[in-house]
């Protein structure tokens, strides 16, 4: 669906994206995982064509053709939910959606129906006539997402869609992403929450300082870069803690339990956080 | 194969999205109280307040300011002047000579002058205007057709008041009747009319005696109906003299303050839209709009069209208010419409440029208003151009608002047409500002958006 080839972008002397190459397959959810400032938003802006790469190429593949993202027609294939909320506080939820829908040529009954469906999907039907400026952060995020998918795009770009939202809204957003995925939509999901990437993404691109560090499915990334599981067993009586690095944590735990002298035991399985730590030497939240 | 980039601004599906953005921007302006205040309320308050200030403090209503030259200096002429002064529709200033009175009208200090010619008193005593001197001359600008008719009516009303007022004074009446009979004998009117007037004078003498006997005042005997009952008879001969007033001075204080108010309203719109565009660029909405099938240029163009639409509505409503409520006379509505359109285009260009360079909504608002205020002061939107010292007036050429004020004044009270050099120059300047501002704005925003 999208191919980035050696894409570079700098702001002044500061490189934001440095030779990024990746492909997004049709119908998959690709996660862009990285800390703040990793270059995720810049990458998304170049995919959607609002930023021009200093070097490299971004192409959008649809119907057997390659499109430049600046192609006005190709942009109708893309829905963008930017990190900065793209809403007009003085307009109601319905007015916001109607406006964005009309930019994509939706009019009349079709536009009204699409707005109704989108509001229903993000759980804002009962607030349709309320000004978005009165909404909570989570409600705004949901409305922001609704505006991105109103025109039924093939590709949805979500830039930190759960930033600053409450658990209820986060779950609603997860359900929307899963619903889009089930309909075969292609999604690029940028986040710095590894739990979200693990739950939602078919593949994850780990990005740091504008560079792609790894790209694969979560299990493969974990297996390749996560290291061993850590089994911690606290033995009764002498308060001795046994720490074991292993690829077979259950076997180690089972063996420990068989001694009958175990006060407590934990298994730390490798995850994307560990992958990032191993790849960069830093935590995702640094 | 890479499909070629389409950046055309004229594709067939552009208009619906541009219209959607215009609707959105108008809604946003109307719902933003501060912007709506500066676009709609402040200009009206400004125009009304300064209109009253320019008119000399208000409270005086819309009495016509006229100069009165009493060349006759007779008892009758003085009573006539007093009758004029007693009329609430007139504000009468005594002036010694016709020359001075003419100057006052030329410089628009007075709407008109009323010159009571020598022999007025004698003619009044004779009741009948014989056309042999003693009449009244009204000097007024020929463009003031409505005021001319009004003043003529008020002058005749005062003459009637004087004529019928004399019924209450038998001595005056008797003297006037004697004089009238004498002038009737020497007048060249036909015998039938002579007979009618002779009978009339006898009846009047009889009536005057009755009124006197009753001790009844006859000051309620004024009114215009007598004229028709007298079959065209007029107690005084009135002629009108054309005095072409200077076109570089306004005839009405509201003709000055409303163009200024329109400029403030248009500036409010321009600043409101420029700030909102800058706000969109710093929030996520501009990015979101750019991600839609729109170019940054088209987004700015839509903002420009929306602002232009609101500017035309604001200026149109203000103009309507000036005409309907404050009786400002517009020499030509088509020319006025052209003036408003050109001024609007210039400010759309200014708005588009300001929108493209503004760093944020707050910064654009602050810097924009600071610059606009200076340009407005210099350009005549606060102190009218025609009262500025020559040096300041010369300096004001750097302010776009000066040219806008000139064009609006040209349409409202200067009486310029599109063929006048005085109108063509400011219009050309404003159209230049429109083209340069819009082009620079669109180029900048396109470059910034993809930088």
Boltz contact constraints between the chains, C-beta under 6 A:
constraints:
  - contact:
      token1: [A, 48]
      token2: [B, 291]
      max_distance: 6.0
  - contact:
      token1: [A, 50]
      token2: [B, 287]
      max_distance: 6.0
  - contact:
      token1: [A, 50]
      token2: [B, 290]
      max_distance: 6.0
  - contact:
      token1: [A, 50]
      token2: [B, 291]
      max_distance: 6.0
  - contact:
      token1: [A, 52]
      token2: [B, 450]
      max_distance: 6.0
  - contact:
      token1: [A, 65]
      token2: [B, 3]
      max_distance: 6.0
  - contact:
      token1: [A, 66]
      token2: [B, 2]
      max_distance: 6.0
  - contact:
      token1: [A, 67]
      token2: [B, 3]
      max_distance: 6.0
  - contact:
      token1: [A, 68]
      token2: [B, 2]
      max_distance: 6.0
  - contact:
      token1: [A, 68]
      token2: [B, 5]
      max_distance: 6.0
  - contact:
      token1: [A, 70]
      token2: [B, 5]
      max_distance: 6.0
  - contact:
      token1: [A, 71]
      token2: [B, 3]
      max_distance: 6.0
  - contact:
      token1: [A, 71]
      token2: [B, 5]
      max_distance: 6.0
  - contact:
      token1: [A, 71]
      token2: [B, 6]
      max_distance: 6.0
  - contact:
      token1: [A, 72]
      token2: [B, 6]
      max_distance: 6.0
  - contact:
      token1: [A, 72]
      token2: [B, 293]
      max_distance: 6.0
  - contact:
      token1: [A, 75]
      token2: [B, 293]
      max_distance: 6.0
  - contact:
      token1: [A, 76]
      token2: [B, 293]
      max_distance: 6.0
  - contact:
      token1: [A, 80]
      token2: [B, 291]
      max_distance: 6.0
  - contact:
      token1: [A, 82]
      token2: [B, 284]
      max_distance: 6.0
  - contact:
      token1: [A, 82]
      token2: [B, 287]
      max_distance: 6.0
  - contact:
      token1: [A, 82]
      token2: [B, 288]
      max_distance: 6.0
  - contact:
      token1: [A, 84]
      token2: [B, 283]
      max_distance: 6.0
  - contact:
      token1: [A, 84]
      token2: [B, 284]
      max_distance: 6.0
  - contact:
      token1: [A, 85]
      token2: [B, 284]
      max_distance: 6.0
  - contact:
      token1: [A, 86]
      token2: [B, 284]
      max_distance: 6.0
  - contact:
      token1: [A, 86]
      token2: [B, 285]
      max_distance: 6.0
  - contact:
      token1: [A, 86]
      token2: [B, 288]
      max_distance: 6.0
  - contact:
      token1: [A, 90]
      token2: [B, 28]
      max_distance: 6.0
  - contact:
      token1: [A, 90]
      token2: [B, 31]
      max_distance: 6.0
  - contact:
      token1: [A, 99]
      token2: [B, 20]
      max_distance: 6.0
  - contact:
      token1: [A, 99]
      token2: [B, 24]
      max_distance: 6.0
  - contact:
      token1: [A, 102]
      token2: [B, 20]
      max_distance: 6.0
  - contact:
      token1: [A, 103]
      token2: [B, 17]
      max_distance: 6.0
  - contact:
      token1: [A, 103]
      token2: [B, 292]
      max_distance: 6.0
